[in-house]
Amino acid sequence: MKNVILLFLTLFPVLIYPTFLDYSFTTTKFFYLKWMTVVVWLYILWQLLQKKLTPRWNTPIILAGSFLFLIALSTLFSVDPSTSYIGASGRLEGLIAWVGYITLFLFVYLFFTEKEDRRLLTYLTFVSGLVAIYAILQHFQLDFLPRTTHAEGWDRSYGFFGNPNFYGSYVTIMLMIGMGFYLSTTKRSQNVYYFLLLSILFASMLYSSTRSAWVGTFVGFLFLTYYVFKHKQLWKKWLALSFSFLVLFIGIGLTEDGSLVKRTAGLVDEGKQVIEGNQHAGSSRLYIWKNALPLVPEHIWLGSGPDTFADVFPDRPEEKRIYFSGNEDIIVDKAHNEYLQLAVTMGVPALVVYLILLSTTFIKSIPILQNIKYAQQSFLEAGIIAALLAYLVQAFFNISVITVAPFFWVLLGMVNRKVKKTEHATYSTRIFEAK
């Protein structure tokens, strides 16, 4: 079963149905995730019936279970239960998707080992390189698969994710994992391989023009730099990678008529606009946030229901014309802030449980980071933690989507299992334990 999950996650980025056009990305991945979830739970139930697993409770399982329970309650009392169960059209991040995320978290936490972790991450980064090459081709209009209706004429790279912002969040994760491999290897061939892979990924991220991904990647890069600084033997290769990123940024910026520099400078300018209260800031994100915040107390306990943001967000055509380039028909179906999205649609208790799960994961991972040694597994673990951190940073300006979220939850499961392993010398912590 572990090999099935390995294959599924490895192929997930490219699991699309090109001729399905507008439904080729999210809908297709939703279909595969749904049925993989069913298969995993059939496997777990079979293991229980065969008495090969013994139920045991611990903090990550309790928190993940509580989070899913609150999502189920939110679905039951949703303003639109059918939407909350399946998900909104084009998003499909209802209860079914969240069950899928938590299922992957549980499976990796319960059944994977360090060996499977490394295999999976090796496969994921390799596939991400192929996806990045295709994404770069998209920028130059050289992609060979049919484009969706809304993607016609786009020069922003979106890979197989249907949206440049979604692709950006995916690349943010893969860059951090790739950096973890790059720092943990001493073999020359692997150094060259990961150097080239990271350069390709970075270039594709620039071509996506997703600034939230840039910010998340920058934070993750600084996080890893802190630990690299403690190991002089890593300085040379880290400086080489940094120089490569700088050259790519300048080179691509020059060939794109300075658009990268303008968008980067725009981050500072829009930061000022946020402080000044200009609701156009962040592609009108501030307008969305200001109108979404009053919804939190209205749906404080269970939220409006998963994926029902569009049902409760104020529909004011005159304001939409102002803040969305004259488009009064635009549907605001996401808060463009993952944490605000959770508070509005699933309730404050669900958000609190989610944040507790994240905070306990990071706090308990501190001993892992303190034990980092050159050319050992710990630097790969640091890359995984950096991936989680970078994703969570970009999520402040972006949204959770079914095409990317599974990878985040898989990594979260990995880190929690590694934390459990460090604590295992003191006490056993597992909901299911193989006999």
C-alpha positions in Angstrom: 0.0 0.0 0.0 2.9 2.3 0.7 4.1 1.9 -2.9 0.6 2.9 -4.1 0.7 6.1 -2.1 4.2 6.8 -3.3 3.0 6.4 -6.9 -0.1 8.5 -6.3 1.7 11.4 -4.7 4.5 11.3 -7.3 2.1 11.5 -10.2 -0.4 13.8 -8.5 1.1 17.1 -10.0 0.6 15.7 -13.5 -2.7 13.9 -13.0 -4.7 16.0 -15.4 -7.2 15.4 -18.2 -6.1 17.8 -21.0 -9.1 17.5 -23.2 -11.4 18.2 -20.2 -10.4 21.9 -20.7 -11.8 24.1 -17.9 -12.1 21.0 -15.6 -8.7 19.4 -16.5 -6.9 20.4 -13.3 -8.9 20.8 -10.1 -11.7 18.5 -11.0 -9.4 15.7 -12.2 -7.2 15.9 -9.1 -10.3 16.0 -6.9 -11.5 12.7 -8.6 -8.1 11.0 -7.9 -7.8 12.2 -4.4 -11.4 11.1 -3.5 -10.9 7.6 -4.6 -7.4 7.3 -3.1 -8.9 8.3 0.2 -11.4 5.5 -0.1 -8.6 3.0 -0.9 -6.5 4.1 2.1 -9.4 3.8 4.6 -10.3 0.4 3.3 -6.6 -0.6 3.9 -6.7 0.8 7.4 -9.9 -1.0 8.2 -8.6 -4.2 6.9 -5.5 -3.8 9.0 -7.7 -3.3 12.1 -9.9 -6.3 11.3 -6.7 -8.4 10.9 -5.6 -7.0 14.3 -2.3 -5.9 12.8 -2.9 -2.4 14.1 -3.7 -1.3 17.7 -5.5 2.0 18.3 -3.5 4.5 20.4 -4.1 8.2 20.8 -1.6 11.0 20.8 -1.5 14.8 20.3 -1.1 15.1 16.5 -3.9 12.5 16.0 -6.2 14.1 18.5 -5.6 17.6 17.0 -6.0 16.4 13.4 -9.1 14.4 14.4 -10.6 17.3 16.2 -10.0 19.6 13.2 -11.7 17.2 10.9 -14.6 16.7 13.3 -15.2 20.5 13.4 -15.1 20.6 9.6 -17.7 17.9 9.5 -19.9 19.8 12.0 -19.4 22.9 9.9 -20.6 21.0 6.8 -23.6 19.7 8.7 -24.7 23.2 9.7 -23.5 24.9 6.6 -25.4 27.7 4.8 -25.2 25.3 1.8 -24.5 21.7 2.9 -24.2 20.3 -0.6 -21.5 22.8 -1.5 -19.7 22.2 1.8 -19.7 18.5 1.2 -18.4 18.5 -2.4 -16.9 22.0 -2.6 -17.7 25.0 -4.8 -17.5 24.7 -8.5 -13.9 25.1 -9.7 -12.6 24.8 -6.1 -13.9 21.5 -4.8 -12.4 22.0 -1.4 -15.3 20.8 0.7 -15.5 18.0 3.3 -14.4 15.3 0.9 -11.2 17.2 0.1 -10.4 17.8 3.7 -11.0 14.2 4.6 -8.4 13.4 1.8 -5.9 15.8 3.3 -6.2 14.4 6.8 -6.1 10.9 5.4 -2.8 11.5 3.7 -1.5 13.1 6.9 -2.5 10.0 8.9 -1.1 7.5 6.4 2.3 9.2 6.2 2.4 9.6 10.0 1.4 6.0 10.7 3.0 3.9 8.0 5.9 5.7 6.3 9.5 5.3 7.5 12.6 7.5 6.8 13.2 5.4 3.8 9.8 6.0 2.3 10.1 9.7 3.1 13.3 10.0 1.2 12.0 8.0 -1.8 8.9 10.1 -2.0 10.7 13.5 -1.7 13.2 12.3 -4.3 10.4 11.5 -6.7 8.5 14.7 -6.0 11.4 16.9 -6.6 12.3 15.1 -9.9 8.7 15.5 -11.1 8.7 19.1 -10.0 11.6 19.7 -12.3 9.7 18.3 -15.3 6.7 20.4 -14.4 8.9 23.5 -14.0 10.3 23.0 -17.5 6.8 22.8 -18.9 5.8 25.9 -16.9 8.7 27.8 -18.5 7.5 26.7 -21.9 4.0 28.1 -21.0 5.5 31.5 -20.5 6.9 31.5 -24.0 3.6 30.1 -25.4 5.4 26.9 -26.3 3.3 24.5 -24.3 1.7 21.7 -26.3 -1.4 20.8 -24.3 -4.7 22.5 -24.7 -5.2 25.6 -22.5 -8.3 26.3 -20.4 -10.5 29.1 -21.6 -9.3 31.6 -19.0 -5.6 30.7 -19.6 -5.6 31.7 -23.3 -3.0 34.3 -23.9 -1.5 34.0 -20.4 2.3 34.5 -20.2 2.4 33.6 -16.5 3.5 30.0 -15.8 0.9 27.8 -14.1 2.2 24.3 -14.8 -0.5 21.7 -14.3 -2.3 23.7 -11.6 -4.7 25.9 -13.6 -3.6 29.1 -11.9 -0.2 30.9 -11.6 -0.8 31.5 -7.9 -1.5 27.8 -7.2 1.6 26.9 -9.1 3.6 29.4 -7.1 2.6 27.8 -3.8 3.6 24.4 -5.2 7.0 25.6 -6.3 7.6 27.2 -2.9 7.3 23.8 -1.3 9.4 22.0 -3.9 12.2 24.6 -3.7 12.6 24.1 0.0 12.7 20.3 -0.3 15.2 20.6 -3.1 17.3 22.9 -0.9 17.2 20.3 1.8 18.6 17.6 -0.6 21.2 20.1 -1.9 22.5 20.8 1.5 22.4 17.2 2.7 24.5 15.6 -0.1 28.2 15.5 -0.6 28.3 13.7 -3.9 29.3 15.9 -6.8 26.8 14.5 -9.3 23.9 15.1 -6.8 25.2 18.6 -6.1 25.1 19.4 -9.8 21.7 17.8 -10.2 20.0 19.7 -7.3 21.7 22.9 -8.3 20.3 22.7 -11.8 16.9 21.5 -10.5 16.6 24.4 -8.0 17.7 26.9 -10.7 14.9 25.6 -13.0 12.3 25.7 -10.2 13.3 29.3 -9.3 13.1 30.5 -12.9 9.6 28.9 -13.3 8.5 30.6 -10.0 9.7 34.0 -11.4 7.8 33.3 -14.6 4.6 32.6 -12.5 4.8 36.2 -11.2 3.3 35.0 -8.0 4.5 37.4 -5.3 3.1 35.5 -2.4 5.4 32.6 -3.5 8.3 34.9 -3.7 7.7 36.1 -0.1 7.3 32.5 1.2 10.4 31.3 -0.6 12.4 34.3 0.7 11.4 33.5 4.3 12.2 29.8 3.8 15.5 30.7 2.2 16.4 32.9 5.2 15.4 30.1 7.6 17.8 27.6 5.9 20.5 30.3 5.7 20.5 30.6 9.5 21.4 26.9 9.8 23.9 27.0 6.9 25.7 29.9 8.6 26.7 27.5 11.4 28.4 25.2 8.9 31.3 26.8 7.1 31.7 23.8 4.8 28.3 24.7 3.3 29.0 28.4 2.7 30.5 27.9 -0.8 27.7 25.8 -2.2 25.0 28.0 -0.6 26.7 31.1 -2.1 26.8 29.4 -5.5 23.0 28.8 -5.3 22.3 32.3 -4.1 24.4 33.7 -7.0 22.5 31.5 -9.4 19.1 32.9 -8.1 20.4 36.4 -8.3 21.6 36.0 -11.9 18.3 34.4 -12.9 16.3 37.3 -11.3 18.4 39.9 -13.0 18.5 38.0 -16.4 14.8 37.3 -16.5 14.1 40.8 -15.3 16.0 42.3 -18.1 14.4 40.1 -20.8 10.9 40.9 -19.4 11.3 44.7 -19.7 11.8 45.1 -16.0 8.5 43.5 -15.0 10.1 41.5 -12.2 11.7 44.5 -10.7 8.4 46.4 -10.9 6.5 43.6 -9.3 9.1 43.3 -6.6 9.1 47.0 -5.9 5.3 46.8 -5.9 5.5 44.6 -2.8 7.0 47.6 -0.8 4.5 50.0 -2.4 1.5 47.8 -1.6 2.8 47.3 1.9 2.6 51.1 2.4 -0.9 51.0 0.8 -2.0 48.4 3.3 -0.8 50.6 6.2 -2.6 53.6 4.6 -5.8 51.5 4.3 -5.9 51.6 0.5 -8.3 48.8 -0.3 -6.8 48.4 -3.8 -3.7 47.0 -2.1 -2.6 43.5 -2.9 -4.8 43.1 -6.0 -7.7 44.3 -3.9 -7.0 41.8 -1.1 -7.3 44.4 1.5 -10.9 45.1 0.2 -11.7 41.4 0.5 -10.1 41.1 4.0 -12.0 44.2 5.3 -15.3 42.8 4.1 -14.5 39.3 5.3 -13.5 40.2 8.9 -17.1 41.2 10.0 -18.2 37.7 8.8 -16.1 36.0 11.5 -18.2 37.0 14.5 -21.4 36.2 12.5 -20.2 32.6 12.0 -17.8 32.3 14.9 -18.5 28.7 16.1 -18.8 26.6 13.0 -18.4 29.0 10.2 -20.6 29.3 7.1 -19.5 25.9 5.9 -16.4 24.7 3.9 -16.1 26.4 0.5 -19.1 28.7 1.1 -17.2 32.0 1.2 -19.0 33.2 -1.9 -22.3 32.6 -0.3 -21.7 34.9 2.6 -19.3 37.5 1.2 -21.2 40.8 0.6 -22.3 41.2 -3.1 -21.9 44.9 -3.8 -21.7 45.5 -7.6 -20.8 49.2 -7.2 -17.8 48.3 -5.0 -16.7 45.4 -7.3 -16.6 47.9 -10.2 -14.2 50.0 -8.2 -11.9 47.3 -6.8 -12.0 44.7 -9.6 -11.3 46.7 -12.7 -14.9 47.4 -13.5 -16.0 43.7 -13.2 -19.1 43.8 -11.1 -19.9 40.1 -12.0 -16.8 38.7 -10.4 -17.4 36.1 -7.7 -15.3 36.4 -4.6 -15.2 32.8 -3.5 -12.0 32.9 -1.4 -10.6 35.2 1.3 -7.1 35.2 -0.3 -5.8 34.5 3.2 -6.0 30.9 4.3 -6.4 31.7 8.0 -9.2 34.2 7.4 -10.8 31.7 5.1 -10.8 29.0 7.8 -12.3 31.4 10.4 -15.1 32.5 8.1 -16.0 29.2 6.6 -15.2 26.7 9.4 -15.3 28.8 12.5 -12.8 30.1 15.0 -12.5 26.9 17.0 -11.4 25.0 13.8 -8.8 27.7 13.1 -7.6 27.5 16.7 -7.2 23.8 16.5 -5.4 24.1 13.2 -3.0 26.7 14.6 -2.3 24.5 17.7 -1.5 21.6 15.4 1.0 23.8 13.5 2.5 25.4 16.5 3.1 22.2 18.4 4.7 20.7 15.2 7.1 23.6 15.0 7.9 23.7 18.7 8.5 20.0 18.9 10.7 20.1 15.8 13.2 22.4 17.5 15.4 19.5 18.8 15.6 18.2 15.2 16.9 21.5 14.0 19.3 21.8 16.9 20.9 18.4 15.9 21.6 19.4 12.3 24.9 18.0 11.1 26.5 18.4 7.7 25.7 15.9 5.0 23.2 14.0 7.2 19.4 13.5 7.1 18.9 16.5 9.4 19.4 19.0 6.6 16.7 17.3 4.6 14.5 17.5 7.6 15.3 21.2 7.8 14.2 21.5 4.2 10.9 19.9 5.0 10.3 22.2 8.0 11.3 25.2 5.7 8.8 24.0 3.2 6.0 24.1 5.8 7.1 27.5 7.0 7.3 28.9 3.4 3.9 27.5 2.5 2.3 29.0 5.7 3.8 32.4 5.0 2.6 32.5 1.4 -0.8 31.2 2.6 -1.3 34.6 4.3 -1.8 36.1 0.8 -3.0 32.9 -1.0 -5.5 30.2 -0.7 -5.6 26.5 0.0 -6.3 24.5 -3.1 -6.8 20.8 -3.8 -4.0 20.7 -6.3 -1.3 21.8 -3.7 -2.7 21.2 -0.2 -2.1 17.4 -0.2 1.7 18.0 -0.4 1.5 20.3 2.6 -0.4 17.8 4.7 2.0 15.0 3.7 5.0 17.0 4.9 3.1 17.9 8.1 2.6 14.2 8.7 6.3 13.5 8.1 7.5 16.1 10.5 5.1 14.9 13.2 6.3 11.4 12.8 10.0 12.5 13.0 9.1 14.4 16.2 7.4 11.3 17.6 10.5 9.3 16.9 12.6 11.7 18.9 10.2 11.4 21.8 9.9 7.6 21.5 12.8 7.0 23.8 10.6 8.5 26.6 7.2 7.3 25.7 5.2 5.6 22.9 2.9 7.9 20.9 0.8 6.3 18.2 -2.8 5.9 17.5 -2.1 2.8 15.5 0.9 0.6 16.1 1.8 -2.4 14.0 2.1 -5.6 16.0 
